Amino acid sequence: MIEQQPLAKRLKSAYKKAYKPQPLIERIHQLLEEKNENYREASLRAGLDNASIQRILSGQRPSLTSCVYLANHFEVNPNEFLELALWPRLQVFDVSFDTPGKLPIESVDVAMKIAKISDPKTRRKVADAIMVLLEKYFDT
């Protein structure tokens, strides 16, 4: 759950944290490989300047905006990139299942199980496998 502190206070606190770039660098390398892109192509396709990803890969902490743009390009939840860059999660990107009737309970159960997979690469593979099964189901 997101802390109850105002966003400005959480951002200020996050800004003071010592940034450890390696987890984000590893995730970006993984996503670049999956999309078969180099860092310049991905930067431009994400709507950033051509050296944005290069700066991140060299250890510079990305801005919140860069995290959101890159997550959109790589089709991942922006909170994943925000957390890897040691920024606070933003509630707007959290999926909430607390409103009854929005999704069938089976869908929620599957989504919650997938969300518990801590390794992003494994989580993506499981989600992709489920999508293949669903596509085959709907094609018949």
DSSP file (Angstrom, degrees, kcal/mol; ACC not computed):
  #  RESIDUE AA STRUCTURE BP1 BP2  ACC     N-H-->O    O-->H-N    N-H-->O    O-->H-N    TCO  KAPPA ALPHA  PHI   PSI    X-CA   Y-CA   Z-CA
    1    1 A M              0   0    0      0, 0.0     2,-0.2     0, 0.0     3,-0.1   0.000 360.0 360.0 360.0 150.3    0.0    0.0    0.0
    2    2 A I        -     0   0    0      1,-0.1    88,-0.0     2,-0.0     0, 0.0  -0.539 360.0-105.0 -78.4 139.4    1.1    3.5   -0.7
    3    3 A E        -     0   0    0     -2,-0.2    -1,-0.1     1,-0.1     7,-0.1  -0.180  21.3-126.8 -58.6 155.9    2.3    5.6    2.3
    4    4 A Q  S    S+     0   0    0     -3,-0.1    -1,-0.1     2,-0.0     3,-0.1   0.476  74.6 111.8 -87.1  -2.6   -0.1    8.2    3.6
    5    5 A Q  S    S-     0   0    0      1,-0.1     5,-0.0     2,-0.1     0, 0.0  -0.349  82.9 -92.0 -65.6 151.5    2.5   11.0    3.4
    6    6 A P     >  -     0   0    0      0, 0.0     4,-2.0     0, 0.0     3,-0.4  -0.311  35.5-115.1 -60.6 150.4    2.0   13.7    0.7
    7    7 A L  H  > S+     0   0    0      1,-0.2     4,-2.9     2,-0.2     5,-0.2   0.888 114.1  57.4 -56.9 -42.6    3.7   12.9   -2.6
    8    8 A A  H  > S+     0   0    0      1,-0.2     4,-2.1     2,-0.2    -1,-0.2   0.888 108.2  47.3 -58.4 -39.4    6.0   15.9   -2.3
    9    9 A K  H  > S+     0   0    0     -3,-0.4     4,-2.2     2,-0.2    -1,-0.2   0.897 112.3  49.1 -69.3 -40.4    7.3   14.6    1.0
   10   10 A R  H  X S+     0   0    0     -4,-2.0     4,-2.4     2,-0.2    -2,-0.2   0.883 111.6  50.0 -66.5 -37.7    7.8   11.1   -0.3
   11   11 A L  H  X S+     0   0    0     -4,-2.9     4,-2.5     2,-0.2    -2,-0.2   0.910 110.1  49.7 -65.8 -42.4    9.6   12.5   -3.4
   12   12 A K  H  X S+     0   0    0     -4,-2.1     4,-1.1    -5,-0.2    -2,-0.2   0.913 112.7  47.3 -62.9 -42.2   11.9   14.5   -1.2
   13   13 A S  H  X S+     0   0    0     -4,-2.2     4,-0.6     1,-0.2     3,-0.4   0.907 112.7  49.1 -64.6 -42.4   12.7   11.5    0.9
   14   14 A A  H >< S+     0   0    0     -4,-2.4     3,-1.0     1,-0.2    -2,-0.2   0.872 105.1  58.6 -65.2 -37.4   13.3    9.4   -2.2
   15   15 A Y  H 3< S+     0   0    0     -4,-2.5    -1,-0.2     1,-0.3    -2,-0.2   0.816 103.2  53.4 -62.3 -30.9   15.6   12.0   -3.7
   16   16 A K  H 3< S+     0   0    0     -4,-1.1    -1,-0.3    -3,-0.4    -2,-0.2   0.660  87.4 103.5 -79.5 -16.6   17.8   11.7   -0.6
   17   17 A K  S << S-     0   0    0     -3,-1.0     2,-0.5    -4,-0.6    -3,-0.0  -0.357  84.5-106.3 -68.2 145.6   18.2    7.9   -0.9
   18   18 A A        -     0   0    0      1,-0.1     2,-0.4    -2,-0.1    -1,-0.1  -0.617  38.1-131.0 -72.4 120.6   21.5    6.6   -2.3
   19   19 A Y        -     0   0    0     -2,-0.5    66,-0.1    -4,-0.1    -1,-0.1  -0.597  18.3-165.6 -79.7 127.8   20.7    5.4   -5.8
   20   20 A K        -     0   0    0     -2,-0.4     4,-0.4    64,-0.2    66,-0.1  -0.932   5.3-172.1-112.2 104.7   21.9    1.9   -6.6
   21   21 A P     >  +     0   0    0      0, 0.0     4,-2.6     0, 0.0     3,-0.4   0.677  60.1  88.4 -76.3 -18.6   21.6    1.7  -10.4
   22   22 A Q  H  > S+     0   0    0      1,-0.2     4,-2.7     2,-0.2     5,-0.2   0.857  85.3  50.9 -56.7 -45.3   22.3   -2.0  -11.0
   23   23 A P  H  > S+     0   0    0      0, 0.0     4,-2.0     0, 0.0    -1,-0.2   0.920 115.3  43.4 -59.0 -42.0   18.8   -3.5  -10.7
   24   24 A L  H  > S+     0   0    0     60,-0.4     4,-2.6    -4,-0.4     5,-0.2   0.903 112.7  52.8 -69.0 -40.2   17.4   -0.9  -13.2
   25   25 A I  H  X S+     0   0    0     -4,-2.6     4,-2.4     1,-0.2    -1,-0.2   0.931 110.4  47.8 -59.4 -46.1   20.3   -1.4  -15.5
   26   26 A E  H  X S+     0   0    0     -4,-2.7     4,-2.2    -5,-0.2    -1,-0.2   0.906 112.1  49.4 -62.3 -42.1   19.8   -5.2  -15.5
   27   27 A R  H  X S+     0   0    0     -4,-2.0     4,-2.4    -5,-0.2    -1,-0.2   0.904 111.1  48.9 -66.1 -40.8   16.0   -4.8  -16.2
   28   28 A I  H  X S+     0   0    0     -4,-2.6     4,-2.9     2,-0.2     5,-0.2   0.917 110.0  51.5 -66.2 -41.7   16.6   -2.4  -19.1
   29   29 A H  H  X S+     0   0    0     -4,-2.4     4,-2.2    -5,-0.2    -1,-0.2   0.923 110.7  49.8 -58.2 -43.3   19.2   -4.7  -20.6
   30   30 A Q  H  X S+     0   0    0     -4,-2.2     4,-2.4     1,-0.2    -2,-0.2   0.929 113.1  45.1 -60.6 -46.6   16.6   -7.5  -20.3
   31   31 A L  H  X S+     0   0    0     -4,-2.4     4,-2.2     2,-0.2    -2,-0.2   0.871 110.7  53.3 -69.1 -36.8   13.9   -5.4  -22.0
   32   32 A L  H  X>S+     0   0    0     -4,-2.9     5,-2.3     2,-0.2     4,-0.7   0.917 111.3  47.3 -61.3 -42.5   16.2   -4.2  -24.7
   33   33 A E  H ><5S+     0   0    0     -4,-2.2     3,-0.6    -5,-0.2    -2,-0.2   0.919 110.7  51.2 -65.2 -43.5   17.1   -7.8  -25.5
   34   34 A E  H 3<5S+     0   0    0     -4,-2.4    -1,-0.2     1,-0.2    -2,-0.2   0.875 116.9  39.7 -62.0 -37.9   13.4   -8.9  -25.5
   35   35 A K  H 3<5S-     0   0    0     -4,-2.2    -1,-0.2    -5,-0.1    -2,-0.2   0.486 106.2-128.8 -89.4  -3.9   12.5   -6.0  -27.9
   36   36 A N  T <<5 +     0   0    0     -4,-0.7     2,-0.3    -3,-0.6    -3,-0.2   0.934  62.8 135.0  54.5  49.7   15.6   -6.5  -30.0
   37   37 A E      < -     0   0    0     -5,-2.3    -1,-0.2    -6,-0.1     2,-0.2  -0.881  53.4-130.0-123.2 154.5   16.4   -2.8  -29.7
   38   38 A N     >  -     0   0    0     -2,-0.3     4,-2.3    -3,-0.1     5,-0.2  -0.569  39.3-100.1 -93.4 171.8   19.5   -0.8  -29.0
   39   39 A Y  H  > S+     0   0    0      1,-0.2     4,-2.3    -2,-0.2    14,-0.4   0.836 120.8  52.4 -65.6 -31.6   19.4    1.9  -26.3
   40   40 A R  H  > S+     0   0    0      2,-0.2     4,-2.4     1,-0.2     5,-0.2   0.940 109.7  47.7 -69.2 -45.4   19.1    4.7  -28.9
   41   41 A E  H  > S+     0   0    0      1,-0.2     4,-2.8     2,-0.2     5,-0.2   0.945 114.7  46.7 -58.2 -47.9   16.1    3.2  -30.7
   42   42 A A  H  X S+     0   0    0     -4,-2.3     4,-1.8     1,-0.2     6,-0.2   0.903 110.5  52.6 -63.7 -41.6   14.3    2.5  -27.4
   43   43 A S  H  <>S+     0   0    0     -4,-2.3     5,-2.7    -5,-0.2     4,-0.5   0.948 114.0  42.3 -58.7 -49.3   15.0    6.0  -26.1
   44   44 A L  H ><5S+     0   0    0     -4,-2.4     3,-1.2     1,-0.2    -2,-0.2   0.903 113.3  51.4 -66.5 -41.8   13.6    7.6  -29.2
   45   45 A R  H 3<5S+     0   0    0     -4,-2.8    -1,-0.2     1,-0.3    -2,-0.2   0.782 107.0  55.6 -67.0 -25.2   10.6    5.3  -29.4
   46   46 A A  T 3<5S-     0   0    0     -4,-1.8    -1,-0.3    -5,-0.2    -2,-0.2   0.603 122.4-107.9 -80.1 -11.1    9.9    6.0  -25.8
   47   47 A G  T < 5S+     0   0    0     -3,-1.2    -3,-0.2    -4,-0.5     2,-0.2   0.659  82.1 116.1  92.8  17.7    9.7    9.7  -26.6
   48   48 A L  S   <S-     0   0    0     -5,-2.7    -1,-0.3    -6,-0.2    -2,-0.1  -0.589  75.3 -79.1-109.8 173.8   13.0   10.6  -24.9
   49   49 A D    >   -     0   0    0     -2,-0.2     3,-1.8     1,-0.1     4,-0.4  -0.333  50.0-103.0 -71.5 162.1   16.2   12.0  -26.3
   50   50 A N  T 3  S+     0   0    0      1,-0.3    -7,-0.2     2,-0.1     4,-0.2   0.612 118.2  47.3 -67.0 -11.7   18.5    9.5  -28.0
   51   51 A A  T 3> S+     0   0    0      1,-0.1     4,-2.3     2,-0.1    -1,-0.3   0.341  79.3 101.7-108.8   6.3   20.9    9.2  -25.0
   52   52 A S  H <> S+     0   0    0     -3,-1.8     4,-1.8     1,-0.2     5,-0.1   0.938  87.5  40.7 -57.4 -51.1   18.4    8.8  -22.2
   53   53 A I  H  > S+     0   0    0    -14,-0.4     4,-3.0    -4,-0.4    -1,-0.2   0.877 111.0  58.4 -68.4 -35.5   18.9    5.1  -21.8
   54   54 A Q  H  > S+     0   0    0      1,-0.2     4,-1.2     2,-0.2    -1,-0.2   0.911 106.3  49.1 -58.6 -41.8   22.6    5.4  -22.2
   55   55 A R  H  <>S+     0   0    0     -4,-2.3     5,-2.5     2,-0.2    -1,-0.2   0.900 111.8  48.4 -65.0 -40.3   22.7    7.8  -19.2
   56   56 A I  H ><5S+     0   0    0     -4,-1.8     3,-1.8     1,-0.2    -2,-0.2   0.928 110.1  51.7 -64.3 -44.3   20.7    5.3  -17.2
   57   57 A L  H 3<5S+     0   0    0     -4,-3.0    -1,-0.2     1,-0.3    -2,-0.2   0.735 105.3  56.5 -66.4 -21.5   23.0    2.4  -18.2
   58   58 A S  T 3<5S-     0   0    0     -4,-1.2    -1,-0.3    -5,-0.2    -2,-0.2   0.441 130.9 -93.1 -89.0   1.0   26.0    4.5  -17.1
   59   59 A G  T < 5S+     0   0    0     -3,-1.8     2,-0.3     1,-0.3    -3,-0.2   0.428  77.3 140.8 108.8   0.0   24.5    4.8  -13.6
   60   60 A Q      < -     0   0    0     -5,-2.5    -1,-0.3    -6,-0.2    -2,-0.1  -0.566  55.3-117.6 -76.7 138.2   22.5    8.1  -13.8
   61   61 A R        -     0   0    0     -2,-0.3     2,-0.1     1,-0.1    -1,-0.1  -0.601  29.8-129.6 -75.2 127.8   19.2    8.0  -11.9
   62   62 A P        -     0   0    0      0, 0.0    -1,-0.1     0, 0.0     2,-0.0  -0.410  21.1-111.0 -76.3 154.7   16.3    8.6  -14.3
   63   63 A S     >  -     0   0    0      1,-0.1     4,-2.1    -2,-0.1     5,-0.1  -0.296  31.0-105.5 -72.9 166.5   13.6   11.2  -13.6
   64   64 A L  H  > S+     0   0    0      1,-0.2     4,-2.2     2,-0.2     5,-0.2   0.917 122.9  52.8 -57.8 -43.5   10.1   10.2  -12.7
   65   65 A T  H  > S+     0   0    0      1,-0.2     4,-2.7     2,-0.2     5,-0.2   0.916 107.3  50.4 -61.1 -44.8    9.0   11.2  -16.2
   66   66 A S  H  > S+     0   0    0      1,-0.2     4,-2.7     2,-0.2     5,-0.3   0.896 108.6  53.2 -61.0 -40.0   11.7    9.1  -17.9
   67   67 A C  H  X S+     0   0    0     -4,-2.1     4,-2.4     2,-0.2    -1,-0.2   0.921 111.2  45.9 -59.8 -44.4   10.6    6.1  -15.8
   68   68 A V  H  X S+     0   0    0     -4,-2.2     4,-2.3     2,-0.2    -2,-0.2   0.927 113.8  47.8 -66.5 -45.5    7.0    6.5  -16.9
   69   69 A Y  H  X S+     0   0    0     -4,-2.7     4,-2.3     2,-0.2    -2,-0.2   0.915 114.5  46.3 -62.6 -43.4    7.9    7.0  -20.6
   70   70 A L  H  X S+     0   0    0     -4,-2.7     4,-2.9    -5,-0.2    -1,-0.2   0.917 111.6  51.2 -66.8 -42.4   10.2    4.0  -20.6
   71   71 A A  H  X>S+     0   0    0     -4,-2.4     5,-2.4    -5,-0.3     4,-0.8   0.905 110.0  50.4 -61.1 -40.6    7.7    1.8  -18.8
   72   72 A N  H ><5S+     0   0    0     -4,-2.3     3,-0.6     3,-0.2    -1,-0.2   0.931 112.1  47.2 -62.0 -45.0    5.1    2.8  -21.4
   73   73 A H  H 3<5S+     0   0    0     -4,-2.3    -2,-0.2     1,-0.2    -1,-0.2   0.928 116.7  42.3 -62.3 -45.1    7.5    1.9  -24.2
   74   74 A F  H 3<5S-     0   0    0     -4,-2.9    -1,-0.2    -5,-0.1    -2,-0.2   0.473 110.7-123.4 -83.4  -1.2    8.5   -1.4  -22.7
   75   75 A E  T <<5 +     0   0    0     -4,-0.8     2,-0.3    -3,-0.6    -3,-0.2   0.909  67.1 127.1  60.3  46.9    4.8   -2.1  -21.7
   76   76 A V  S   <S-     0   0    0     -5,-2.4    -1,-0.2    -6,-0.1    -2,-0.1  -0.862  72.2 -83.8-123.8 163.1    5.5   -2.6  -18.0
   77   77 A N    >>  -     0   0    0     -2,-0.3     3,-1.9     1,-0.2     4,-0.8  -0.505  35.3-134.2 -66.2 127.6    3.8   -1.0  -15.0
   78   78 A P  H 3> S+     0   0    0      0, 0.0     4,-2.7     0, 0.0     5,-0.2   0.799 102.3  68.4 -54.9 -29.7    5.6    2.4  -14.4
   79   79 A N  H 3> S+     0   0    0      1,-0.2     4,-2.4     2,-0.2     5,-0.2   0.806  92.2  60.7 -62.2 -27.2    5.8    1.6  -10.7
   80   80 A E  H <> S+     0   0    0     -3,-1.9     4,-2.0     2,-0.2    -1,-0.2   0.954 110.3  39.2 -62.3 -48.8    8.3   -1.2  -11.5
   81   81 A F  H  X S+     0   0    0     -4,-0.8     4,-1.9     2,-0.2    -2,-0.2   0.892 114.0  54.8 -68.5 -39.6   10.7    1.4  -13.0
   82   82 A L  H  <>S+     0   0    0     -4,-2.7     5,-3.5     1,-0.2    -1,-0.2   0.927 110.7  45.5 -59.8 -44.2    9.9    3.9  -10.3
   83   83 A E  H ><5S+     0   0    0     -4,-2.4     3,-1.6     3,-0.2    -1,-0.2   0.899 110.3  53.0 -67.0 -39.9   10.8    1.5   -7.6
   84   84 A L  H 3<5S+     0   0    0     -4,-2.0   -60,-0.4     1,-0.3    -1,-0.2   0.824 110.8  47.9 -64.5 -29.2   14.0    0.3   -9.4
   85   85 A A  T 3<5S-     0   0    0     -4,-1.9    -1,-0.3    -5,-0.1    -2,-0.2   0.321 120.8-113.4 -90.5   7.6   15.0    4.0   -9.6
   86   86 A L  T < 5S+     0   0    0     -3,-1.6    -3,-0.2     1,-0.2   -69,-0.2   0.762  72.5 135.7  63.9  29.5   14.2    4.3   -5.9
   87   87 A W      < -     0   0    0     -5,-3.5    -1,-0.2    -6,-0.2    -2,-0.1  -0.673  63.1 -94.0 -93.3 159.6   11.3    6.7   -6.5
   88   88 A P        -     0   0    0      0, 0.0    -1,-0.1     0, 0.0   -86,-0.0  -0.415  42.6-101.1 -72.4 150.7    8.0    6.1   -4.6
   89   89 A R        -     0   0    0     -2,-0.1     2,-0.5    -7,-0.1     3,-0.0  -0.382  33.8-133.9 -62.2 147.5    5.2    4.1   -6.2
   90   90 A L    >   -     0   0    0      1,-0.1     3,-2.0    -3,-0.1     4,-0.3  -0.944   2.5-142.8-110.5 126.4    2.5    6.2   -7.6
   91   91 A Q  G >  S+     0   0    0     -2,-0.5     3,-1.7     1,-0.3    -1,-0.1   0.785  95.2  70.4 -56.7 -32.1   -1.1    5.2   -6.8
   92   92 A V  G 3  S+     0   0    0      1,-0.3    -1,-0.3    -3,-0.0    -3,-0.0   0.775 100.7  47.6 -60.1 -25.5   -2.4    6.1  -10.2
   93   93 A F  G <  S+     0   0    0     -3,-2.0     2,-0.4     2,-0.1    -1,-0.3   0.466  89.3 102.1 -95.8  -2.0   -0.4    3.1  -11.7
   94   94 A D    <   -     0   0    0     -3,-1.7     2,-0.5    -4,-0.3    -3,-0.0  -0.690  69.4-135.1 -84.8 131.6   -1.6    0.6   -9.1
   95   95 A V        -     0   0    0     -2,-0.4     2,-0.5     2,-0.0    -2,-0.1  -0.724  21.6-154.7 -83.5 130.4   -4.3   -1.8  -10.2
   96   96 A S        +     0   0    0     -2,-0.5     3,-0.2     1,-0.1    -2,-0.0  -0.913  24.0 178.2-113.2 132.5   -7.0   -2.1   -7.6
   97   97 A F        +     0   0    0     -2,-0.5     6,-0.1     1,-0.1    -1,-0.1   0.104  56.2 104.7-111.8  19.5   -9.3   -5.1   -7.2
   98   98 A D        +     0   0    0      2,-0.1    -1,-0.1     1,-0.1    -2,-0.0   0.510  58.0  85.4 -84.2  -2.4  -11.1   -3.7   -4.2
   99   99 A T  S >  S-     0   0    0     -3,-0.2     3,-1.4     2,-0.0     4,-0.3  -0.870  81.2-131.8-100.3 109.9  -14.3   -2.8   -6.1
  100  100 A P  T 3  S+     0   0    0      0, 0.0    -2,-0.1     0, 0.0    -3,-0.0  -0.227  84.8  26.9 -59.3 145.0  -16.5   -5.9   -6.3
  101  101 A G  T 3  S+     0   0    0      2,-0.4     4,-0.0     1,-0.0    -2,-0.0   0.303  87.9 102.1  90.5  -9.5  -17.9   -6.7   -9.7
  102  102 A K  S <  S+     0   0    0     -3,-1.4    -5,-0.0     1,-0.2    -4,-0.0   0.926  92.8  12.7 -73.2 -43.1  -15.2   -5.2  -11.8
  103  103 A L  S    S-     0   0    0     -4,-0.3    -2,-0.4    -6,-0.1    -1,-0.2  -0.967  88.8 -99.2-131.8 147.5  -13.5   -8.5  -12.7
  104  104 A P    >>  -     0   0    0      0, 0.0     4,-1.8     0, 0.0     3,-0.8  -0.385  37.8-117.3 -61.6 145.6  -14.6  -12.1  -12.3
  105  105 A I  H 3> S+     0   0    0      1,-0.3     4,-2.7     2,-0.2     5,-0.2   0.817 114.1  59.8 -56.6 -33.2  -13.0  -13.6   -9.2
  106  106 A E  H 3> S+     0   0    0      1,-0.2     4,-2.2     2,-0.2    -1,-0.3   0.897 104.7  49.6 -63.1 -39.1  -11.1  -16.1  -11.3
  107  107 A S  H <> S+     0   0    0     -3,-0.8     4,-2.6     2,-0.2    -2,-0.2   0.915 111.3  48.4 -64.8 -42.7   -9.4  -13.3  -13.1
  108  108 A V  H  X S+     0   0    0     -4,-1.8     4,-2.8     2,-0.2     5,-0.2   0.917 109.7  52.8 -63.9 -43.5   -8.4  -11.6   -9.9
  109  109 A D  H  X S+     0   0    0     -4,-2.7     4,-2.0     2,-0.2    -2,-0.2   0.923 111.9  45.2 -58.6 -45.5   -7.1  -14.9   -8.5
  110  110 A V  H  X S+     0   0    0     -4,-2.2     4,-2.4     2,-0.2    -2,-0.2   0.935 114.1  48.9 -64.7 -46.4   -4.9  -15.4  -11.6
  111  111 A A  H  X S+     0   0    0     -4,-2.6     4,-2.4     1,-0.2    -2,-0.2   0.898 110.6  50.8 -61.4 -41.0   -3.6  -11.8  -11.6
  112  112 A M  H  X S+     0   0    0     -4,-2.8     4,-0.9     2,-0.2    -1,-0.2   0.884 110.1  49.7 -66.2 -38.1   -2.8  -12.0   -7.8
  113  113 A K  H >< S+     0   0    0     -4,-2.0     3,-0.6    -5,-0.2     4,-0.4   0.923 112.1  47.8 -65.5 -43.5   -0.8  -15.2   -8.3
  114  114 A I  H >< S+     0   0    0     -4,-2.4     3,-1.7     1,-0.2    -2,-0.2   0.904 106.8  57.5 -63.8 -40.2    1.2  -13.7  -11.2
  115  115 A A  H 3< S+     0   0    0     -4,-2.4    -1,-0.2     1,-0.3    -2,-0.2   0.749  97.6  63.1 -62.9 -23.3    1.8  -10.5   -9.1
  116  116 A K  T << S+     0   0    0     -4,-0.9     2,-0.7    -3,-0.6    -1,-0.3   0.602  75.5 102.4 -78.2 -11.2    3.5  -12.7   -6.4
  117  117 A I    <   -     0   0    0     -3,-1.7     6,-0.1    -4,-0.4    -3,-0.0  -0.640  58.6-164.3 -75.1 115.3    6.2  -13.8   -8.8
  118  118 A S        +     0   0    0     -2,-0.7    -1,-0.2     4,-0.1     3,-0.1   0.833  65.2  80.3 -76.4 -32.3    9.1  -11.6   -7.7
  119  119 A D     >  -     0   0    0      1,-0.2     4,-2.8     2,-0.0     5,-0.2  -0.654  69.4-152.1 -79.3 118.3   11.4  -12.0  -10.8
  120  120 A P  H  > S+     0   0    0      0, 0.0     4,-2.4     0, 0.0    -1,-0.2   0.853  94.0  52.7 -59.3 -36.0   10.1   -9.7  -13.5
  121  121 A K  H  > S+     0   0    0      2,-0.2     4,-2.1     1,-0.2     5,-0.1   0.929 112.7  43.5 -67.1 -44.6   11.5  -12.0  -16.3
  122  122 A T  H  > S+     0   0    0      2,-0.2     4,-2.5     1,-0.2     5,-0.2   0.913 112.7  53.2 -65.3 -42.6    9.7  -15.0  -14.9
  123  123 A R  H  X S+     0   0    0     -4,-2.8     4,-2.3     1,-0.2    -2,-0.2   0.908 109.6  48.7 -58.3 -42.9    6.5  -13.0  -14.3
  124  124 A R  H  X S+     0   0    0     -4,-2.4     4,-2.7     2,-0.2    -1,-0.2   0.903 110.5  51.0 -63.7 -42.2    6.6  -11.8  -17.9
  125  125 A K  H  X S+     0   0    0     -4,-2.1     4,-2.4     2,-0.2    -2,-0.2   0.908 111.1  47.9 -63.3 -42.1    7.1  -15.4  -19.2
  126  126 A V  H  X S+     0   0    0     -4,-2.5     4,-2.2     2,-0.2    -2,-0.2   0.930 113.0  48.0 -63.9 -45.2    4.1  -16.7  -17.1
  127  127 A A  H  X S+     0   0    0     -4,-2.3     4,-2.2     1,-0.2    -2,-0.2   0.907 111.8  50.0 -62.4 -41.9    1.9  -13.8  -18.3
  128  128 A D  H  X S+     0   0    0     -4,-2.7     4,-2.2     2,-0.2    -1,-0.2   0.898 109.3  51.9 -62.8 -40.5    2.9  -14.5  -22.0
  129  129 A A  H  X S+     0   0    0     -4,-2.4     4,-2.0     1,-0.2    -2,-0.2   0.907 109.6  48.9 -63.2 -41.7    2.2  -18.2  -21.6
  130  130 A I  H  X S+     0   0    0     -4,-2.2     4,-2.4     1,-0.2    -1,-0.2   0.897 109.4  52.9 -64.7 -39.7   -1.3  -17.4  -20.2
  131  131 A M  H  X S+     0   0    0     -4,-2.2     4,-2.7     2,-0.2    -2,-0.2   0.889 106.9  52.4 -62.9 -39.0   -1.9  -15.0  -23.1
  132  132 A V  H  X S+     0   0    0     -4,-2.2     4,-2.3     2,-0.2    -1,-0.2   0.927 110.0  48.7 -61.9 -44.6   -0.9  -17.7  -25.6
  133  133 A L  H  X S+     0   0    0     -4,-2.0     4,-2.2     1,-0.2    -2,-0.2   0.914 112.7  48.0 -61.0 -43.2   -3.5  -20.1  -24.0
  134  134 A L  H  X S+     0   0    0     -4,-2.4     4,-2.5     2,-0.2    -2,-0.2   0.902 110.1  51.5 -66.0 -40.5   -6.2  -17.4  -24.1
  135  135 A E  H  X S+     0   0    0     -4,-2.7     4,-1.3     1,-0.2    -1,-0.2   0.910 111.0  48.1 -62.8 -41.1   -5.4  -16.6  -27.8
  136  136 A K  H  X S+     0   0    0     -4,-2.3     4,-0.8     2,-0.2    -1,-0.2   0.892 111.0  52.0 -64.5 -38.9   -5.7  -20.3  -28.7
  137  137 A Y  H >< S+     0   0    0     -4,-2.2     3,-0.6     1,-0.2    -2,-0.2   0.925 113.1  42.8 -62.3 -45.6   -9.0  -20.5  -26.7
  138  138 A F  H 3< S+     0   0    0     -4,-2.5    -1,-0.2     1,-0.2    -2,-0.2   0.663 107.3  61.2 -79.2 -16.2  -10.5  -17.5  -28.5
  139  139 A D  H 3<        0   0    0     -4,-1.3    -1,-0.2     1,-0.2    -2,-0.2   0.687 360.0 360.0 -80.0 -19.0   -9.3  -18.6  -32.0
  140  140 A T    <<        0   0    0     -4,-0.8    -1,-0.2    -3,-0.6    -2,-0.2   0.471 360.0 360.0 -85.9 360.0  -11.2  -21.9  -31.8
